[in-house]
Amino acid sequence: MLAVEPLEGNWILDIAPTLSYSIIDRMLGGDPDPNEAIRRPLTEIENRLIGRVVELFLVQLKNSWENIVELDLTIEKVESNPQLVQ
């Protein structure tokens, strides 16, 4: 969940687990064409790596919105189960 000031409410950034694992695999020098889908929660290290990717994404998102409104984007909550986000 992202807090987006000065707008009201929150935004949700949903990253598919298969995309997360592919990004992490590539960052750590893995196979560019992974063969199998991994079905486990991200480790603490993997979460930190994805967090860095998300920070880069937020910078680009802020730049995209700068002609409309000056956004202050912050990560408010990270949840691996989307059903728990309210």
PLY file of the C-alpha trace (Angstrom):
ply
format ascii 1.0
element vertex 86
property float x
property float y
property float z
element edge 85
property int vertex1
property int vertex2
end_header
0.00 0.00 0.00
1.23 3.44 -0.91
0.42 6.68 0.85
-0.01 9.37 -1.78
0.13 12.92 -0.46
-1.64 15.32 -1.10
-4.28 12.97 -2.53
-6.76 11.20 -0.30
-6.76 7.47 0.25
-4.10 4.91 -0.61
-2.88 3.27 -3.77
-2.20 -0.42 -4.10
0.80 -1.64 -6.05
0.34 -5.29 -6.92
3.36 -7.22 -8.18
2.66 -10.75 -9.33
4.78 -13.34 -7.49
6.07 -14.79 -10.77
7.30 -11.33 -11.77
8.93 -10.81 -8.36
10.80 -14.11 -8.58
11.89 -13.39 -12.16
13.22 -9.94 -11.18
15.10 -11.34 -8.19
16.50 -14.21 -10.25
17.82 -11.79 -12.87
19.25 -9.43 -10.23
21.22 -12.31 -8.73
22.53 -13.59 -12.08
20.02 -16.36 -12.66
18.68 -17.88 -15.85
17.03 -15.29 -18.13
14.33 -17.86 -18.96
13.23 -19.51 -15.68
11.67 -22.95 -16.09
9.47 -23.35 -13.05
7.20 -21.19 -10.92
8.29 -20.83 -7.30
5.54 -21.20 -4.73
6.84 -19.90 -1.43
6.87 -16.58 0.41
9.69 -14.16 -0.33
12.59 -14.25 2.09
13.69 -11.13 3.97
16.55 -10.59 1.52
14.24 -11.03 -1.48
11.79 -8.55 0.06
14.59 -5.99 0.39
15.60 -6.51 -3.24
12.03 -6.04 -4.45
11.79 -2.99 -2.16
14.67 -1.40 -4.08
12.90 -2.07 -7.38
9.69 -0.56 -5.99
11.58 2.57 -4.85
12.86 3.03 -8.41
9.32 2.55 -9.70
7.99 5.18 -7.29
10.54 7.72 -8.52
9.35 7.16 -12.09
5.71 7.30 -11.03
6.30 10.61 -9.27
7.99 11.97 -12.40
5.01 10.86 -14.50
2.57 12.79 -12.30
4.67 15.96 -11.86
2.72 17.93 -14.51
-0.56 17.20 -12.72
0.26 17.27 -9.01
3.42 17.05 -6.88
3.12 13.63 -5.25
4.85 12.43 -2.13
4.78 8.63 -2.44
5.68 6.47 0.53
5.33 2.76 1.17
2.84 2.44 3.99
2.47 -1.32 4.23
3.78 -4.44 2.51
1.43 -7.39 2.43
2.00 -10.74 0.74
-1.68 -11.72 0.98
-3.82 -9.27 -1.03
-6.97 -10.36 0.82
-5.60 -8.75 3.99
-5.38 -5.27 2.42
-8.39 -3.16 3.31
0 1
1 2
2 3
3 4
4 5
5 6
6 7
7 8
8 9
9 10
10 11
11 12
12 13
13 14
14 15
15 16
16 17
17 18
18 19
19 20
20 21
21 22
22 23
23 24
24 25
25 26
26 27
27 28
28 29
29 30
30 31
31 32
32 33
33 34
34 35
35 36
36 37
37 38
38 39
39 40
40 41
41 42
42 43
43 44
44 45
45 46
46 47
47 48
48 49
49 50
50 51
51 52
52 53
53 54
54 55
55 56
56 57
57 58
58 59
59 60
60 61
61 62
62 63
63 64
64 65
65 66
66 67
67 68
68 69
69 70
70 71
71 72
72 73
73 74
74 75
75 76
76 77
77 78
78 79
79 80
80 81
81 82
82 83
83 84
84 85
